[in-house]
Amino acid sequence: MSSIFLLLQNVHNSVHVLPMKINYSEPKFYTGGVDVNQWSKLSKKEQKEALEKEWYVYYTFRNPKTGKLTRQTNIKGGVNKHKDRRTRLHLLNVMKESLLVVLREGFNPYEDNRSLTEYLLDKLDNKQKAKTKKKEVRQASVEIVEQVVEDNSMTIKEAFELALDLKMSMMSPSSFMKFKSRINNFTKWIKSEGLKDADKITSITKKHVIQYLNNVLQRTSPRNRNNSRTDLASFYQVLEDNDVIRENFVKKINVLKALPSRNKTYKPKEQEEIFKYLREHDPTLFLYVQFISYNYLRPIEVCRLKIGDLDLQDKKLYVKAKNKPVKIKIIPDILIKELPDLSKFSKEDYLFAETNIGGQWETEENNKRDFYTKRFKKVKDHFGLGVDYGLYSFRHTFITKLYKEMAKNATAFEVKSKLQLITGHATMKALEQYLRDVDAELPEDYSALLK
């Protein structure tokens, strides 16, 4: 009988009838949120940021109470005292191999392992003369057994750092910025409730999250509360997927009914007067608005446009859109006639720079959109327009205008089929919902039916 079976004294009597479940997962490394195999391809800044974070070995072990594989305490073993990748990886490999040794020999973080420690000392002492590496494995094996404590969950700080690092690689920079902001707001609130970074992540309960969402609701709106819930649910899902927590309880928190807010459509006379004013007083902003109006782009999509994205010879436009990586749209003649000479610019120049057409503008996309939103605010003030009107209103206005013109000579299905190609909506259902939201579809005069 092999020695491993001597250690498995607590196995259930029926193990010979039922297939034995694997009680642990293979240990893995966390290396600062980067792929160390691509280390040479990382910038100096990315390498430095990775080395400033805590590196460790982690694994899961089956909880005897729940029967589920549960994330255990991170094993650092002093690796973070070293400031170079090579030494850290060497020590992590030693700890990983050592952890596999003790797990295979019957180590159980939920039981008293003192007898196992003595067993490992005797067994590994007999082999330490073979190679120096065996000595390292012996020492690290004992340290791992001694490091494990009864509560094996991550701290709040460790869990939040892990989840944010992983989400950063899954999301676009602009989306991650909003996501991180909401998670940081939750972190600040958690601290105000008396919880600390060193507390276990399991100390944050469903009740805490509900209280926080109620706080967001009271300070802002149902829509913002729902958005906060969505991001927290996504955040906790990362923790569940990585065995940090057993269950993503945020998904069970209800979504509140929230009335959607949208910009109003401009009346024909209002639109004409605004265009006339922009042409005379702010030609750059006028061209920006025309891309929204004639090409049916969203404001942030206009901000993404570079000179190289416009193929004027083939009358095509390439833009990163909301619902697909790259969207190709035609550039209508009505817009081409308004474009200045772009041949003098680099293809990498943005079409809309901070103060002029063409040039470099190094800032976040959201900052660019906000810049033009504030710039248009002066126009709104001139015409006495309220908060219900904005740059997005031009998109609503011209889609409505196009729909009504097309509907004069075609069936509703034909109009929507052609309109979907122009607006870029992913599905017909999405387009139909949009048309209802902006009240593009209105009935004919029904006065005769009321007589």
N, C-alpha and C positions, 0 to 999 in steps of 0.2 A: 504494500500500500504506500503510495507516494506521500510525502510530507504535507502537501497542500491539503489533503483530506483530514489530516490530524488537526489542522487549524479550523476546519469548518465544523465546529462542535454544535452550533446553533441552527443548523439546517433542519427544516421541517421533516418529520418522519415520512411524509408522502412524496419526497423529492424523487424517488425511483419510479413513481407513477406519472407525475406531471413533469413536463420539460422544465429544466432549471433556467431561470431568467438571469441574464447578465446583470450583475449588481453594480457595475460601474462603467463609465465611459472612458475611452482612451484620453489621457491627459493632453491638453493643448496649451499653446502659448498665447499670451496677449502681449504684443510688441508695440504699444503706443498707437494703435489704430492704422498702422501701415503694413504693407507686404514686404517683409525683410528680404524676400527673394528679388525684389525690384529696387533694392537699396541704392544701387549705383545710378538708377534713373531718377531718384528723388533729388530735389534741390537741397542746397545746404540748409535753407530755412526749414524745409520739411523734415530733414534728418534731425536738426536741432530740436524741433518741437516734439518729435517722437521720443527722443532721448530724455526730454524733460518730464515725460509721463512715467507712471509706474509700470514696469514690465513684471509679468508673473506667469506661473503655471496654474491652470484651473482644470477642474474635472467635476463630474457628477457622481453621486452614489445613491443607491436605492434607499429611500426613507422607509424604515420598517413600519411606521404608522400609516403612511399613505400608499406605500407600494410603488411610488413614482421616483424616477431619477431626479435628485435634487442637487442644485449647485452647492458646492462646498467652499470652505474658506480658501481664498487665493493664497498661493505659496510663493513668497518672494525670495526668501533665503538670502537676503543681502545683495541680490543682483543689481539693485538700483544704486548701490554705492559706486558702481563702476559707470563711467561716462562714455564708454565706447561700445559699439554694436557687437564686435567680435567676442569680447569677454562676457557680455550679457548672454549672448546666444550659447556660448560654451556652458555657462552655469545653468541656463534653462534646460539644456539637453541633459546635463547631469541630473538635475532635479526630476525631469520627466522620466528618465530611466529608473531613477531611485523610487519614484512614486509607483511605477509599474511593478517594481520588485515587491514592495510592501503590499500592494493591492492583490497581486497574484498569490502572495503567501497568506492572505486572509485578513488583511487590515480592514477594520470596520470603524468609521468615525463615530458611530453611534454606540460603541461598546468600549470597555476598558481594554486597552491594548498593551498593558505592561508586560504580560507574558510574551507577547509577540515581539516586543522590543528586545527582550533578553534572548529570544530565539534567533532573531536577526543578527544580534551582536555576535553570538557564538558561531552562527553559520558563515557570516561574512568575514569574521576574523580568520577563519581557516583558509580563506581564498585571497586575502589581501596581499600576499606575497607574489601572486601571479602577475599583476599589473598595477600601475599607479592609479589607473582609472577605477579599479575595484575599490581602492581606498576612498576615493571621492564618493563613489556610490554608497559605500558603507556609512560614511559620515552623514551624507545627505539623507539617507534612508531613516536614520535615527532622528534627525532634525525634523523631518516631515511628520513622523509619528508624534513628536513632542509639540509641533506647532498647532496641530488640529485641536480646536476647542469645541465645546458642545454646540454653540450657535455658529453654524457654518455659512450664514447668509452674508452677502456683501454689505458694506456700509452704504449710506445714502450717497456720499461723494463718489465712491467707486462705481456704483450702479449708474449714476447720472453721467459720469465721464464716459463709461463704456457705451451707453445708449446714444449719447450725442456724437461720439466718434463714428459709430456705425451709421447713424442717420446722415451724417455729413457726406459719406461716400455714396449714399443712395439718392440724395436729392440735389436739385439744382441750387446754385448759390443763393438766388433770391428767395426760393421756397424755404431753404434751410434757415435763412436769416429770420424769417417770420416764425418758423417752428421753434428755433432756439430762444427767441424772445419770449414766446409763451411759456416755454419750459422754465426759463429763468424767473419769470414772474411767479410761477408755481413754487420754485425753490425759495424765493424770498418769503412767500407766504408761509411755507412750511417752517422756516426758521422763526418767523414771528409767532408761531404756535408752540415754540419751545423745543422743537426737534433740532438736532445738530448733525453736522456732516458725518461725525463718527458713529451716529446711531445706525442701526441696521435698516436696510431698505424695507424689510418686513414690518417695521414700526409705522410706516405710512399705510393707513388702512383706507378702505372704501369710504368710510365716514369722513376722513380727512378730505378726500377728493371732492365729495359731494358738498362739503362746507365751503371749499375753495370755489367751486363752480357757482354756488349761491352768491358768494361774495362778488364774483365777476358779473353775475346777472344784475345784482343791485347797483353796481357801479357803472355798468355800460348798457348792454342790451341782450335779448335772447339769442340773437345771431352771433354775437361775440362769445357768449357763453357756450354755444354749440360748437363754435370753431375751436375754443379752448379744450372742450371735451374731446373733439376729434384728434387734436394733436397729442393730448395726454394718452388717449387710447392707442395711438400709433407708437408713442414712446414706450408704454408698458408692454406692447406687443413685442418689441425688440427684447425687452427683459425676459419675457416668457420664452421667446424663441431661443434665447441663449441660456436657459435654465437658471436664471437669476431669481425668478419668482415662479411659483407654481401655477398661478392663474392671472390672466389679465382681467381684473374685476371692473376696470373702467368701461369695458364694452357693455356691461350690464346696466350702466347708468343711462337713464332715459334721455332722449333728444327732445328739446322743447320746440313747440310750434313757433316759428318766427316768420313774420311777414317780410318777403324779400324787398330790398330797396333798389331802385334803379333810377337812372337819369331820365327826365322827361324828353319827349320828342319836341324839336323846335317847330313852331308854326312857319309856314312858307315865307311870310313877310319877315319874321325874326331872322331866319336863316339868311335871307338875301341881304338884310341890313348888316348882319355880322360879317358876312363875306366882304361886303363893300368896305367896311371899317378896317378889317384885317389887311386887305390889299393895300390900303393907303397908309396904315400906321405900323403894321408888323408883318412884312412879307414872309419872313422865316416861319413865324407861327402860322401864317396863312397856308403855306405849303404843307406844314405838319398836319393841319386840319384837313387839307385836301386828301392826304393819304388815308386818313380815317374815313372821309366821306366817299371818295371815289374808288378806293381799293378795299374798303370795309375792314381795315385793320384795327386792332385794339391799340390804344395809346402806347402800351409797353412794347408792342410789336414794332411800331414805328421807331421807337427808340433803339431797337436792335439793328435796324437797317444800316448796312455799310454800302459804300459806293459799289463794291464788287457784287453786291446782291442784286443790282439792277442791270439786266441785260436789255438795253434800249433797242438794240438791233432786232432781237427776237421778241421784244415787248413782253418780257417775263420778269417776275420778281420772286426772289427766294428769301423766305423769312422763317425764323424759328417761331412756331405757333404754340398755342396752348395745348392742342390735342394731338400733335405729332411733331417729331424732331424738326423736319423741314417741310414747309408748305410752299408750293409753287402756284403763283397767281399771275394772270395777265395784267399788264399795265394798260388801262384804257387810254385812247388817244386824248381824251379830255384832260388827263393828268400829265401825259407826256408833253403836251404843249406848255404846261406850266413849269417844267423843269429847266433849271439853268444849265449852262455848259459844265458837265461833270468830268470832262476829260483831263483837266489839270490836277485832279485829286488822285491820291493813292487808292487802290482797291480796298485797303485796310482802314481808310478813313471812314468815320461815321457820317452818314448822310446829314444827320442833325447833331451838330456840336452844340456847345453851351450857348454861344451867342450868334452863330452863323451857320450857313450851309457848308458842309464838308470840313473835316478836321478830326483831331484826336480829342477824346473826352474820357478820361480814366476815372470812372466812379461807378457805383452800383446802378443796375437798371432801374430799380425803384427810385433812386435819387433823381435820375434823368426824367422819369415820368412825373415825379413830384415837382420838378423844376418847371416843366411845361404846364402842369396843372396850375401852379401859382402864377405863371405868366399869363395864362388865360383868365385867371381870376380878375385881372385888371379890366379885361374886356367885359366880363360879366358885370362888374361894378358899373362900367360905363352905361350898359343897357339896363341896369337895375334887375338883373336876373338873380334868383335865389339859389339855395343849395341843391335844388332838384335838377339844375342844369349843369352840364359840364362837357368835357371833351367827348365823352362816351355818347352824349346826346346826338352828335353828328352821325355816328354809326347807326343809331336807331332811326334818325331822320331819313337818311338816304336809303337804307334798306326798305323802310316803309314806302318811300317815294318810288323806288324801283319796282316793288311788289305791285303797287297800284297801277303803274304804267303797263306792266307786263300782263296784268289781269284783264286789261281791256280787250285783248285779242287772243286769249288762251284760257284753257280750263285751269282750275285750281291746282290739279296734279301736275300739269305741264309747267305752270309757273314755278311751283315749288321745286320741281326737278332741276330746272335751269337755275333757280335762285340759290340752291344748295351749292352748286359749283362756284358761284360767284362769292357767296358769303364765307364759304369754308367750313360750315357746320358739319360735324362728323357723321351725323345721321339725319334722316328725314324727320324723325321724331323730335330731335333736338331743335331743328329749324322750326317745326310747327309750334313747339312750346315757346320759342323765342318770339315768333310772330304774334302769338296770343299775349305774351307779356308786354309787348310794345304796342298792342292794339292796332297792328297793321291790317288785320282782317276786320272790316266793318260791313254791316249789311247795307243794302240800298235803302232809300227812303220808303218806309212802310206806311205812310200817311193814308194811302188809298185803302189799306186794310182796316183802318180804324173808323172809316165813315159808315 
